[in-house]
Amino acid sequence: MRKGFWKLLAFVFITLMAGSAAAQDTPLTVYCTGLSDADCALLTDSAAVMRSVTSAAIEMDIRASLSGLPDVPGVLSVRISGNGSYAITDPAGLGILSDPDVIALASTDPAAYFQQLASALKAFSGDLSFTLFFSPEIRSLVGVSFFAIDTPLPDKIGFSARMVEGIGYLNLSKLAGLDRSGELPQGWVGMDLAAALNAALAQMPPLSSTPTGTELSTTDQIALMQRYARTERLADTTVDGQSAAVFHLSLDMVGLLADPGFRGLMEQQLAAQGQTLSKNEFEQVMQMVRLLVQDLHVDSTQAVALESKQVLQSSFTFHWPLDLGAFMSSVTGSNEPTDRLDVLIEAQTHFSQYDAVALIEAPADAQIVPLTEIK
């Protein structure tokens, strides 16, 4: 079996499941800027209710597109549509991802943070069935060698995945049916993702962190975000027969980047990576960051049931139009015309069956991939 394939699969699995683990734990912060006291109380109560949830069913639809790449005509787009469920088996173990001290490790000691994340992978179980849809432009660009197997990229392909006790399982039957080499196995394949993540961390070089005097505490970081995150209540709606309040959250990127506190965050990130810059070099980095994200648009919505206070639906939008010509002109002085990149990610999620999901079990007769295949 190709080692590169298993490494790629492990990365995809860890990204998918780790993101799911983090998403299942309600954020500590409720952003109330722009809301009335009553609406803020509703959001705060909802956050408390969601922290007590032990399981739920999920339906999701994610669309991502990229246009404006040099020498790549058209729009590259991918859609992921699927459904599944999750169950928190160890609330305390998953709750460490919301611990302020653990959150701070993400910027001050990434290796220690990912060790905590590896532990959290064992604190929940989940199952997911999804279909990937590819645009003709992507199929043409990828050609005949995708996902480390020898076959043209189809217009769509389905997967089934599970996570139980830190082991991720993927049903490769549909993918194996496309593999002309015959190397991929049929049926369920499992990987100990927690062990794989710990093994990868053991091979990472140590990261040094030198205090700069400008580090922000987790409380300061939350206060910084509170200044530039604005929430408004939109018109109420009905979801699954339940009346729900709709809240829209947006982030003022221009204001955030201009705040001195953001400078402290940047210095903190650089220090965690063992990098030291002169004052002039740092100012150049900050100028590049501002130019890169000045048009970035990030917002989200959530529908909160008025009676149960549970989140019934959520959506997320990430839109990043990037004028490469203007950026390169400001950095290098070049006036050569370049394409304008446009990145768009839209996600919609529907939640149901709170605290009523059936037990999620490991698939029978799954083939477990040895850790040596992933190292």
Backbone hydrogen bonds in HBPLUS format (Angstrom, degrees):
<---DONOR---> <-ACCEPTOR-->    atom                        ^
c    i                          cat <-CA-CA->   ^        H-A-AA   ^      H-
h    n   atom  resd res      DA  || num        DHA   H-A  angle D-A-AA Bond
n    s   type  num  typ     dist DA aas  dist angle  dist       angle   num
A0006-TRP N   A0002-ARG O   3.35 MM   4  6.80 157.1  2.41 147.7 152.7     1
A0007-LYS N   A0003-LYS O   2.99 MM   4  6.29 155.6  2.05 154.1 161.2     2
A0008-LEU N   A0004-GLY O   3.00 MM   4  6.20 160.4  2.04 146.7 151.8     3
A0009-LEU N   A0005-PHE O   2.85 MM   4  6.10 159.4  1.90 149.9 156.2     4
A0010-ALA N   A0006-TRP O   2.82 MM   4  5.95 155.8  1.87 145.5 152.0     5
A0011-PHE N   A0007-LYS O   2.99 MM   4  6.21 157.4  2.04 146.8 152.5     6
A0012-VAL N   A0008-LEU O   2.98 MM   4  6.27 165.1  2.01 153.0 156.7     7
A0013-PHE N   A0009-LEU O   2.89 MM   4  6.05 162.7  1.92 150.1 155.2     8
A0014-ILE N   A0010-ALA O   2.86 MM   4  6.03 169.2  1.87 153.7 156.4     9
A0015-THR N   A0011-PHE O   2.95 MM   4  6.06 165.1  1.97 151.8 156.3    10
A0016-LEU N   A0012-VAL O   2.90 MM   4  6.03 162.9  1.93 149.4 154.4    11
A0017-MET N   A0013-PHE O   2.81 MM   4  5.90 176.2  1.81 162.2 162.7    12
A0018-ALA N   A0014-ILE O   2.81 MM   4  5.48 153.2  1.88 138.6 147.5    13
A0019-GLY N   A0015-THR O   3.10 MM   4  5.91 152.0  2.18 131.8 139.8    14
A0020-SER N   A0016-LEU O   3.04 MM   4  6.26 145.8  2.16 136.9 146.8    15
A0021-ALA N   A0017-MET O   2.84 MM   4  6.10 153.2  1.91 145.9 152.9    16
A0022-ALA N   A0018-ALA O   3.01 MM   4  6.27 161.9  2.04 149.1 153.0    17
A0023-ALA N   A0019-GLY O   2.93 MM   4  6.07 153.0  2.01 143.1 151.0    18
A0024-GLN N   A0020-SER O   3.00 MM   4  6.14 139.3  2.17 145.9 155.2    19
A0025-ASP N   A0022-ALA O   3.30 MM   3  5.60 151.0  2.39 103.9 111.8    20
A0035-LEU N   A0032-CYS O   2.89 MM   3  5.36 163.5  1.92 144.1 143.3    21
A0231-THR N   A0033-THR O   2.86 MM 198  5.88 170.8  1.86 171.5 174.4    22
A0040-CYS N   A0036-SER O   2.93 MM   4  6.13 158.7  1.98 152.2 158.7    23
A0041-ALA N   A0037-ASP O   2.92 MM   4  6.09 152.3  2.00 142.9 150.4    24
A0042-LEU N   A0038-ALA O   3.04 MM   4  6.33 146.7  2.15 140.7 149.5    25
A0043-LEU N   A0039-ASP O   3.07 MM   4  6.39 160.2  2.11 150.2 154.1    26
A0044-THR N   A0040-CYS O   2.90 MM   4  6.11 158.3  1.95 149.8 156.5    27
A0045-ASP N   A0041-ALA O   2.85 MM   4  6.00 160.2  1.89 148.1 153.3    28
A0046-SER N   A0042-LEU O   2.93 MM   4  6.10 153.7  2.00 143.8 151.6    29
A0047-ALA N   A0043-LEU O   2.97 MM   4  6.25 155.8  2.03 147.7 153.3    30
A0048-ALA N   A0044-THR O   3.17 MM   4  6.47 153.3  2.24 144.4 151.1    31
A0049-VAL N   A0045-ASP O   2.95 MM   4  6.25 155.9  2.01 150.2 157.0    32
A0050-MET N   A0046-SER O   2.86 MM   4  6.10 164.4  1.89 157.0 160.8    33
A0051-ARG N   A0047-ALA O   3.12 MM   4  6.29 139.5  2.29 139.1 148.8    34
A0052-SER N   A0049-VAL O   3.03 MM   3  5.45 146.3  2.14 107.9 117.8    35
A0053-VAL N   A0050-MET O   3.23 MM   3  5.20 157.8  2.28 100.7 107.4    36
A0088-ILE N   A0054-THR O   2.70 MM  34  5.11 164.2  1.73 151.3 157.0    37
A0355-ASP N   A0055-SER O   2.75 MM 300  4.61 163.3  1.77 129.9 130.5    38
A0056-ALA N   A0086-TYR O   3.12 MM  30  5.74 149.2  2.22 148.3 153.8    39
A0086-TYR N   A0056-ALA O   3.00 MM  30  5.74 152.7  2.07 160.3 168.6    40
A0057-ALA N   A0352-SER O   2.76 MM 295  5.15 179.2  1.76 152.0 152.0    41
A0352-SER N   A0057-ALA O   3.04 MM 295  5.15 149.6  2.14 140.7 143.4    42
A0058-ILE N   A0084-GLY O   2.81 MM  26  5.25 168.4  1.82 136.6 138.7    43
A0084-GLY N   A0058-ILE O   2.81 MM  26  5.25 151.2  1.89 152.2 156.3    44
A0059-GLU N   A0350-HIS O   2.90 MM 291  5.04 149.0  2.00 144.4 152.3    45
A0350-HIS N   A0059-GLU O   2.79 MM 291  5.04 157.4  1.84 150.7 156.2    46
A0060-MET N   A0082-GLY O   2.87 MM  22  5.49 171.9  1.87 154.9 155.5    47
A0082-GLY N   A0060-MET O   3.07 MM  22  5.49 167.2  2.09 147.3 149.1    48
A0061-ASP N   A0348-GLN O   2.93 MM 287  5.30 145.5  2.05 153.5 159.1    49
A0348-GLN N   A0061-ASP O   2.91 MM 287  5.30 152.1  1.99 144.7 153.9    50
A0062-ILE N   A0080-ILE O   2.79 MM  18  5.02 166.0  1.81 151.7 156.7    51
A0080-ILE N   A0062-ILE O   2.73 MM  18  5.02 160.6  1.77 149.8 156.4    52
A0063-ARG N   A0346-GLU O   2.81 MM 283  5.27 165.5  1.83 159.4 164.5    53
A0346-GLU N   A0063-ARG O   2.84 MM 283  5.27 163.3  1.87 156.6 162.4    54
A0064-ALA N   A0078-VAL O   2.86 MM  14  5.31 166.1  1.88 163.3 166.6    55
A0078-VAL N   A0064-ALA O   2.83 MM  14  5.31 156.7  1.89 154.7 161.7    56
A0065-SER N   A0344-LEU O   2.85 MM 279  5.30 152.9  1.93 152.8 160.3    57
A0344-LEU N   A0065-SER O   3.06 MM 279  5.30 165.5  2.08 149.4 151.0    58
A0066-LEU N   A0076-LEU O   2.75 MM  10  5.13 145.5  1.87 147.3 158.3    59
A0076-LEU N   A0066-LEU O   2.87 MM  10  5.13 160.3  1.91 162.2 155.5    60
A0067-SER N   A0342-ASP O   3.09 MM 275  5.28 152.0  2.17 139.9 148.5    61
A0342-ASP N   A0067-SER O   2.97 MM 275  5.28 146.0  2.08 148.1 146.5    62
A0072-VAL N   A0069-LEU O   3.14 MM   3  5.35 155.9  2.20 133.1 128.9    63
A0135-SER N   A0077-SER O   3.12 MM  58  5.39 150.3  2.21 163.2 156.7    64
A0079-ARG N   A0133-PHE O   3.02 MM  54  5.01 155.2  2.09 139.4 144.9    65
A0133-PHE N   A0079-ARG O   2.83 MM  54  5.01 160.8  1.86 151.4 156.2    66
A0081-SER N   A0131-THR O   3.10 MM  50  5.42 162.1  2.13 149.0 153.7    67
A0131-THR N   A0081-SER O   2.82 MM  50  5.42 154.6  1.88 148.4 155.8    68
A0083-ASN N   A0129-SER O   2.94 MM  46  5.62 149.9  2.04 156.3 162.8    69
A0129-SER N   A0083-ASN O   2.90 MM  46  5.62 170.4  1.91 166.3 168.2    70
A0085-SER N   A0127-ASP O   2.96 MM  42  5.53 150.5  2.05 146.7 153.3    71
A0127-ASP N   A0085-SER O   2.97 MM  42  5.53 158.7  2.02 151.9 155.1    72
A0087-ALA N   A0125-SER O   2.84 MM  38  5.31 155.8  1.90 154.4 155.0    73
A0125-SER N   A0087-ALA O   2.85 MM  38  5.31 161.3  1.88 155.7 162.1    74
A0089-THR N   A0123-ALA O   2.91 MM  34  5.37 132.6  2.14 125.3 137.8    75
A0090-ASP N   A0123-ALA O   3.00 MM  33  4.60 147.9  2.10 141.0 131.8    76
A0093-GLY N   A0090-ASP O   3.01 MM   3  5.22 113.7  2.46 102.8 118.8    77
A0094-LEU N   A0090-ASP O   3.00 MM   4  6.31 156.8  2.06 160.8 167.8    78
A0095-GLY N   A0091-PRO O   2.77 MM   4  5.76 141.5  1.92 139.7 151.8    79
A0097-LEU N   A0094-LEU O   3.21 MM   3  6.13 164.7  2.24 123.4 126.4    80
A0098-SER N   A0095-GLY O   2.94 MM   3  5.48 160.8  1.97 115.8 122.1    81
A0099-ASP N   A0096-ILE O   3.12 MM   3  5.00 161.8  2.15 101.6 107.2    82
A0102-VAL N   A0099-ASP O   2.93 MM   3  5.20 119.9  2.30 105.5 121.0    83
A0103-ILE N   A0099-ASP O   2.86 MM   4  6.14 162.5  1.89 162.5 168.5    84
A0104-ALA N   A0100-PRO O   2.99 MM   4  6.14 154.3  2.05 144.3 150.6    85
A0105-LEU N   A0102-VAL O   3.00 MM   3  5.15 130.7  2.25  98.7 112.1    86
A0106-ALA N   A0103-ILE O   3.09 MM   3  5.63 148.5  2.19 111.5 119.7    87
A0107-SER N   A0104-ALA O   3.21 MM   3  5.91 149.9  2.31 116.4 122.3    88
A0108-THR N   A0104-ALA O   3.13 MM   4  6.31 156.3  2.19 147.8 154.9    89
A0109-ASP N   A0105-LEU O   2.73 MM   4  4.70 152.7  1.80 123.3 131.9    90
A0112-ALA N   A0109-ASP O   3.08 MM   3  5.51 117.4  2.49 110.4 124.1    91
A0113-TYR N   A0109-ASP O   3.07 MM   4  6.38 154.3  2.14 151.8 159.9    92
A0114-PHE N   A0110-PRO O   2.94 MM   4  6.19 159.7  1.98 154.4 158.2    93
A0115-GLN N   A0111-ALA O   3.07 MM   4  6.33 135.5  2.27 140.0 152.2    94
A0116-GLN N   A0112-ALA O   3.19 MM   4  6.53 150.9  2.28 143.7 150.0    95
A0116-GLN N   A0113-TYR O   3.08 MM   3  5.21 118.7  2.47  97.0 111.3    96
A0117-LEU N   A0113-TYR O   2.95 MM   4  6.31 148.1  2.05 142.0 152.2    97
A0118-ALA N   A0114-PHE O   2.89 MM   4  6.05 149.1  1.99 138.1 145.3    98
A0119-SER N   A0115-GLN O   3.21 MM   4  6.55 150.3  2.31 140.9 147.8    99
A0120-ALA N   A0116-GLN O   2.98 MM   4  6.30 150.0  2.07 144.6 153.4   100
A0121-LEU N   A0117-LEU O   3.09 MM   4  6.40 133.2  2.32 144.9 156.3   101
A0122-LYS N   A0119-SER O   3.14 MM   3  5.78 154.6  2.20 113.5 120.2   102
A0123-ALA N   A0120-ALA O   2.92 MM   3  5.06 161.3  1.95 110.6 116.6   103
A0126-GLY N   A0163-MET O   2.91 MM  37  5.06 149.0  2.01 134.7 142.4   104
A0163-MET N   A0126-GLY O   2.77 MM  37  5.06 149.4  1.87 147.6 148.7   105
A0128-LEU N   A0161-ALA O   2.78 MM  33  5.12 157.6  1.83 152.6 152.8   106
A0161-ALA N   A0128-LEU O   2.69 MM  33  5.12 163.0  1.72 158.9 164.7   107
A0130-PHE N   A0159-PHE O   2.96 MM  29  5.50 156.8  2.02 147.8 155.5   108
A0159-PHE N   A0130-PHE O   2.81 MM  29  5.50 162.3  1.84 167.8 172.6   109
A0132-LEU N   A0157-ILE O   2.84 MM  25  5.35 170.2  1.84 157.7 156.1   110
A0157-ILE N   A0132-LEU O   2.95 MM  25  5.35 144.4  2.08 142.1 153.1   111
A0134-PHE N   A0155-ASP O   2.86 MM  21  5.14 168.2  1.88 141.9 144.7   112
A0138-ILE N   A0135-SER O   3.07 MM   3  5.38 123.4  2.40 105.3 118.4   113
A0139-ARG N   A0135-SER O   3.09 MM   4  6.44 164.2  2.11 156.1 160.8   114
A0140-SER N   A0136-PRO O   2.92 MM   4  6.08 153.3  1.99 147.0 153.9   115
A0141-LEU N   A0137-GLU O   3.03 MM   4  6.17 150.2  2.12 138.8 147.0   116
A0142-VAL N   A0138-ILE O   2.88 MM   4  6.03 164.8  1.90 160.1 162.5   117
A0143-GLY N   A0139-ARG O   3.20 MM   4  6.17 159.3  2.24 139.9 145.4   118
A0149-ILE N   A0146-PHE O   2.98 MM   3  5.80 162.7  2.01 125.7 130.2   119
A0171-ASN N   A0160-SER O   2.92 MM  11  5.40 165.3  1.94 160.2 163.3   120
A0162-ARG N   A0169-TYR O   2.86 MM   7  4.98 151.4  1.94 138.4 143.3   121
A0169-TYR N   A0162-ARG O   2.72 MM   7  4.98 167.6  1.74 150.9 152.8   122
A0164-VAL N   A0167-ILE O   3.00 MM   3  5.39 162.8  2.03 149.7 151.5   123
A0167-ILE N   A0164-VAL O   3.06 MM   3  5.39 164.3  2.08 115.6 120.1   124
A0193-LEU N   A0166-GLY O   3.06 MM  27  5.96 122.0  2.41 146.7 160.1   125
A0194-ALA N   A0166-GLY O   3.43 MM  28  5.43 158.8  2.48 144.2 147.4   126
A0168-GLY N   A0191-MET O   2.78 MM  23  5.27 146.4  1.89 164.9 161.1   127
A0191-MET N   A0168-GLY O   2.79 MM  23  5.27 148.2  1.89 148.4 159.3   128
A0170-LEU N   A0189-VAL O   2.84 MM  19  5.37 156.3  1.89 151.7 159.0   129
A0189-VAL N   A0170-LEU O   2.88 MM  19  5.37 153.6  1.95 138.4 146.1   130
A0172-LEU N   A0187-GLY O   2.88 MM  15  5.46 156.6  1.93 148.7 141.4   131
A0176-ALA N   A0172-LEU O   2.68 MM   4  5.73 164.9  1.70 166.6 171.1   132
A0177-GLY N   A0173-SER O   3.04 MM   4  6.19 139.9  2.21 139.0 149.2   133
A0178-LEU N   A0175-LEU O   3.02 MM   3  5.41 152.6  2.10 107.7 116.1   134
A0179-ASP N   A0176-ALA O   3.12 MM   3  5.07 149.9  2.21 100.5 109.5   135
A0182-GLY N   A0179-ASP O   3.36 MM   3  5.65 146.0  2.48 102.8 111.1   136
A0367-GLN N   A0188-TRP O   3.03 MM 179  6.36 165.8  2.05 145.6 142.5   137
A0190-GLY N   A0367-GLN O   2.71 MM 177  5.86 162.3  1.74 139.8 143.8   138
A0369-VAL N   A0190-GLY O   2.75 MM 179  5.99 167.9  1.77 172.6 168.3   139
A0193-LEU N   A0191-MET O   3.00 MM   2  5.55 114.4  2.45 110.9  93.9   140
A0196-ALA N   A0192-ASP O   2.93 MM   4  6.16 154.6  1.99 147.3 155.6   141
A0197-LEU N   A0193-LEU O   2.83 MM   4  5.98 156.8  1.89 149.4 154.6   142
A0198-ASN N   A0194-ALA O   3.06 MM   4  6.28 159.8  2.10 145.3 150.8   143
A0199-ALA N   A0195-ALA O   2.86 MM   4  6.06 153.0  1.94 146.9 154.7   144
A0200-ALA N   A0196-ALA O   2.95 MM   4  6.17 152.9  2.02 144.6 151.6   145
A0201-LEU N   A0197-LEU O   2.97 MM   4  6.21 152.3  2.05 145.5 153.2   146
A0202-ALA N   A0198-ASN O   3.01 MM   4  6.25 145.8  2.12 142.9 151.7   147
A0203-GLN N   A0200-ALA O   3.19 MM   3  5.35 140.9  2.35  99.1 109.7   148
A0204-MET N   A0201-LEU O   3.07 MM   3  5.15 157.1  2.12 104.1 111.3   149
A0221-GLN N   A0217-SER O   2.87 MM   4  6.20 153.4  1.94 152.1 160.0   150
A0222-ILE N   A0218-THR O   2.95 MM   4  6.23 157.5  2.01 150.6 155.8   151
A0223-ALA N   A0219-THR O   2.98 MM   4  6.23 158.1  2.03 145.7 152.0   152
A0224-LEU N   A0220-ASP O   2.85 MM   4  6.08 147.8  1.96 144.6 153.7   153
A0225-MET N   A0221-GLN O   3.04 MM   4  6.36 159.5  2.08 149.3 153.5   154
A0226-GLN N   A0222-ILE O   2.86 MM   4  6.11 150.9  1.94 148.2 157.3   155
A0227-ARG N   A0223-ALA O   3.26 MM   4  6.49 140.3  2.42 140.5 148.3   156
A0227-ARG N   A0224-LEU O   3.24 MM   3  5.47 132.9  2.47  99.2 110.5   157
A0228-TYR N   A0225-MET O   3.09 MM   3  5.46 141.3  2.25 107.3 117.5   158
A0229-ALA N   A0225-MET O   2.91 MM   4  5.89 120.4  2.27 153.7 169.9   159
A0252-ASP N   A0228-TYR O   2.85 MM  24  5.16 167.8  1.86 153.2 157.1   160
A0230-ARG N   A0250-SER O   2.91 MM  20  5.45 161.3  1.95 154.5 160.6   161
A0250-SER N   A0230-ARG O   2.94 MM  20  5.45 161.4  1.98 152.9 158.6   162
A0232-GLU N   A0248-HIS O   2.92 MM  16  5.32 152.7  2.00 144.8 153.6   163
A0248-HIS N   A0232-GLU O   2.83 MM  16  5.32 168.5  1.84 160.7 164.7   164
A0234-LEU N   A0246-VAL O   2.77 MM  12  5.32 157.1  1.82 152.1 159.1   165
A0237-THR N   A0244-ALA O   2.90 MM   7  5.34 162.5  1.93 153.6 159.5   166
A0244-ALA N   A0237-THR O   2.83 MM   7  5.34 160.7  1.86 157.5 154.7   167
A0239-VAL N   A0242-GLN O   2.89 MM   3  5.20 159.1  1.93 148.7 149.6   168
A0242-GLN N   A0239-VAL O   2.88 MM   3  5.20 161.8  1.91 115.2 121.3   169
A0306-LEU N   A0243-SER O   2.95 MM  63  5.97 168.8  1.96 146.1 148.9   170
A0245-ALA N   A0304-VAL O   2.82 MM  59  5.18 150.9  1.91 153.7 148.1   171
A0304-VAL N   A0245-ALA O   2.76 MM  59  5.18 159.8  1.80 156.2 158.9   172
A0247-PHE N   A0302-GLN O   2.97 MM  55  5.48 166.0  1.99 153.5 156.7   173
A0302-GLN N   A0247-PHE O   3.00 MM  55  5.48 143.7  2.14 144.1 154.9   174
A0249-LEU N   A0300-SER O   2.73 MM  51  5.21 169.6  1.74 159.7 163.5   175
A0300-SER N   A0249-LEU O   2.86 MM  51  5.21 152.6  1.94 147.6 155.6   176
A0256-LEU N   A0252-ASP O   3.01 MM   4  6.18 158.8  2.06 148.2 154.8   177
A0257-LEU N   A0253-MET O   2.95 MM   4  6.09 165.4  1.97 153.2 155.8   178
A0258-ALA N   A0254-VAL O   3.21 MM   4  6.36 139.3  2.39 139.8 150.0   179
A0259-ASP N   A0256-LEU O   3.16 MM   3  5.32 152.6  2.24 103.4 111.7   180
A0262-PHE N   A0259-ASP O   2.96 MM   3  5.51 139.9  2.12 113.9 123.8   181
A0263-ARG N   A0260-PRO O   3.10 MM   3  5.18 124.8  2.42  96.9 110.7   182
A0264-GLY N   A0260-PRO O   3.31 MM   4  6.77 147.7  2.42 143.3 151.3   183
A0265-LEU N   A0261-GLY O   3.14 MM   4  6.55 147.7  2.25 142.6 151.0   184
A0266-MET N   A0262-PHE O   3.01 MM   4  6.34 157.5  2.06 150.5 155.9   185
A0267-GLU N   A0263-ARG O   2.97 MM   4  6.26 162.2  2.01 152.7 157.1   186
A0268-GLN N   A0264-GLY O   2.93 MM   4  6.07 150.2  2.01 142.5 151.2   187
A0269-GLN N   A0265-LEU O   2.94 MM   4  6.23 154.2  2.01 149.7 155.9   188
A0270-LEU N   A0266-MET O   3.01 MM   4  6.27 163.5  2.03 153.1 157.1   189
A0271-ALA N   A0267-GLU O   2.92 MM   4  6.07 158.1  1.96 147.0 153.1   190
A0272-ALA N   A0268-GLN O   3.01 MM   4  6.19 151.6  2.09 143.9 151.4   191
A0273-GLN N   A0269-GLN O   3.24 MM   4  6.51 133.7  2.46 138.4 149.7   192
A0273-GLN N   A0270-LEU O   3.10 MM   3  5.16 133.5  2.32  96.2 109.0   193
A0275-GLN N   A0270-LEU O   2.94 MM   5  5.23 164.3  1.96 154.1 148.9   194
A0274-GLY N   A0271-ALA O   2.97 MM   3  4.97 159.7  2.01 104.8 110.1   195
A0282-PHE N   A0278-SER O   2.86 MM   4  6.07 159.4  1.90 153.9 159.5   196
A0283-GLU N   A0279-LYS O   3.00 MM   4  6.22 155.7  2.06 146.5 153.0   197
A0284-GLN N   A0280-ASN O   3.03 MM   4  6.32 150.2  2.12 145.3 153.2   198
A0285-VAL N   A0281-GLU O   3.02 MM   4  6.35 153.2  2.09 146.2 153.3   199
A0286-MET N   A0282-PHE O   2.91 MM   4  6.22 161.6  1.94 153.5 158.2   200
A0287-GLN N   A0283-GLU O   2.94 MM   4  6.14 153.7  2.01 144.4 151.5   201
A0288-MET N   A0284-GLN O   3.00 MM   4  6.26 154.4  2.07 146.3 152.8   202
A0289-VAL N   A0285-VAL O   2.92 MM   4  6.21 157.7  1.97 152.6 158.9   203
A0290-ARG N   A0286-MET O   2.94 MM   4  6.18 162.3  1.97 149.9 154.3   204
A0291-LEU N   A0287-GLN O   3.03 MM   4  6.25 157.5  2.08 145.9 151.8   205
A0292-LEU N   A0288-MET O   2.92 MM   4  6.07 152.2  2.00 147.2 155.2   206
A0293-VAL N   A0289-VAL O   3.08 MM   4  6.26 156.8  2.14 154.9 159.0   207
A0294-GLN N   A0290-ARG O   2.97 MM   4  5.47 114.5  2.42 143.1 152.2   208
A0296-LEU N   A0293-VAL O   3.06 MM   3  4.93 162.0  2.09 104.7 110.3   209
A0297-HIS N   A0319-HIS O   2.81 MM  22  5.06 163.3  1.83 156.0 160.8   210
A0319-HIS N   A0297-HIS O   2.86 MM  22  5.06 171.3  1.86 155.3 158.3   211
A0299-ASP N   A0317-THR O   3.12 MM  18  5.44 158.3  2.17 146.4 152.1   212
A0317-THR N   A0299-ASP O   2.91 MM  18  5.44 163.7  1.93 163.9 161.6   213
A0301-THR N   A0315-SER O   3.03 MM  14  5.18 153.9  2.10 129.6 134.9   214
A0315-SER N   A0301-THR O   2.91 MM  14  5.18 152.6  1.99 143.3 143.9   215
A0303-ALA N   A0313-GLN O   2.87 MM  10  5.11 161.2  1.90 139.1 143.4   216
A0312-LEU N   A0303-ALA O   2.81 MM   9  5.59 164.7  1.83 166.4 171.5   217
A0305-ALA N   A0310-GLN O   2.87 MM   5  5.42 169.5  1.88 160.4 157.9   218
A0309-LYS N   A0305-ALA O   2.87 MM   4  4.77 135.8  2.07 124.7 135.6   219
A0351-PHE N   A0312-LEU O   2.90 MM  39  5.05 173.4  1.90 139.8 141.9   220
A0314-SER N   A0349-THR O   2.92 MM  35  5.25 151.2  2.00 148.9 151.8   221
A0349-THR N   A0314-SER O   2.85 MM  35  5.25 164.3  1.87 158.4 158.3   222
A0316-PHE N   A0347-ALA O   2.85 MM  31  5.11 145.9  1.96 147.0 151.6   223
A0347-ALA N   A0316-PHE O   2.90 MM  31  5.11 159.2  1.94 150.0 154.5   224
A0318-PHE N   A0345-ILE O   2.84 MM  27  5.04 157.6  1.89 154.1 158.5   225
A0345-ILE N   A0318-PHE O   2.83 MM  27  5.04 153.7  1.90 146.8 154.6   226
A0320-TRP N   A0343-VAL O   2.76 MM  23  4.97 168.7  1.78 153.7 157.5   227
A0343-VAL N   A0320-TRP O   3.05 MM  23  4.97 162.8  2.08 122.7 128.2   228
A0322-LEU N   A0341-LEU O   2.83 MM  19  5.03 167.9  1.84 141.8 146.0   229
A0341-LEU N   A0322-LEU O   2.92 MM  19  5.03 131.7  2.16 164.7 154.2   230
A0327-PHE N   A0323-ASP O   3.08 MM   4  6.33 157.6  2.13 149.1 156.1   231
A0328-MET N   A0324-LEU O   2.83 MM   4  5.96 172.0  1.84 154.3 156.0   232
A0329-SER N   A0325-GLY O   2.96 MM   4  6.04 151.6  2.04 143.8 152.3   233
A0330-SER N   A0326-ALA O   3.09 MM   4  6.25 153.3  2.17 142.9 148.7   234
A0331-VAL N   A0327-PHE O   3.06 MM   4  6.27 143.8  2.19 145.5 156.0   235
A0332-THR N   A0328-MET O   2.76 MM   4  5.63 168.2  1.77 150.3 154.6   236
A0333-GLY N   A0329-SER O   2.84 MM   4  4.35 130.9  2.08 110.9 123.0   237
A0356-ALA N   A0353-GLN O   3.14 MM   3  5.22 148.6  2.25 133.8 126.1   238
A0373-GLU N   A0370-PRO O   2.98 MM   3  5.61 154.2  2.05 115.5 122.8   239
A0374-ILE N   A0371-LEU O   2.98 MM   3  5.36 153.7  2.05 110.3 118.5   240
A0375-LYS N   A0371-LEU O   3.20 MM   4  6.46 137.0  2.39 149.4 161.5   241
